[in-house]
Amino acid sequence: MNAALMATNLEIASKIATVVNLFKFEFPDAKSDLKPWTNDPETMELVDPDSIDIGFHFPGVSKSWQSRSLLIQIRFYQDPINHVQRAIGVEIAGFSHKGEQWRLSTVDNWNCVGISQPSSEKSEKLKKFCRQILEVFNS
């Protein structure tokens, strides 16, 4: 779900802003997009209502990123017994004009997979960023 729509209270809005600032601290040339999904019925059918989605766009295609845009999906689970909601994982996908180039998931083995992958330096920074996201939402 678009981060802009999920910012329904001060706590969540603050955590989303923290995630954006953490990313921009590591990658200052990126522009954030709190509405990466279009608001049409077909797209809304595909959107996970238990996620917060944020896009980041770079000024051009980067060889070290192997992409121009990133989609970050923070996935949540609400325990039906105690009603506590926790971030259970982060997925990041890199896109170019050719479509999805790579994907990183903290639910699986924390490795980038795909047609092309970001440099090892960028991959390590993304993994650090994912750990920070989970800390922000689960603290």
Long-range contacts (C-beta under 8 A, 24 or more apart in sequence): 1-37, 1-47, 1-48, 1-49, 1-50, 1-51, 1-52, 1-53, 2-34, 2-35, 2-36, 2-37, 2-47, 2-53, 3-34, 3-35, 3-52, 3-53, 3-54, 4-34, 4-35, 5-35, 6-52, 7-34, 12-52, 15-136, 15-137, 16-52, 16-54, 18-136, 19-54, 19-72, 19-74, 19-132, 19-133, 19-136, 20-54, 22-129, 22-132, 22-133, 22-136, 23-56, 23-72, 23-129, 26-125, 26-128, 26-129, 27-56, 27-58, 27-125, 29-58, 29-59, 30-56, 30-57, 30-58, 30-70, 31-56, 31-57, 31-58, 32-56, 33-57, 36-71, 48-73, 48-75, 50-75, 50-76, 50-77, 50-78, 51-75, 51-76, 52-76, 61-96, 61-97, 63-119, 64-118, 64-119, 64-121, 64-122, 65-94, 65-118, 65-119, 65-122, 66-94, 66-96, 66-101, 66-102, 66-116, 66-117, 66-118, 67-94, 67-95, 67-96, 67-101, 67-102, 67-118, 68-95, 68-96, 68-97, 69-94, 69-95, 69-96, 70-94, 70-95, 71-95, 72-133, 74-133, 74-137, 75-107, 76-137, 86-137, 86-138, 87-133, 87-134, 87-137, 87-138, 89-134, 90-130, 90-133, 90-134, 92-126, 92-130, 94-118, 104-130, 106-130, 106-134
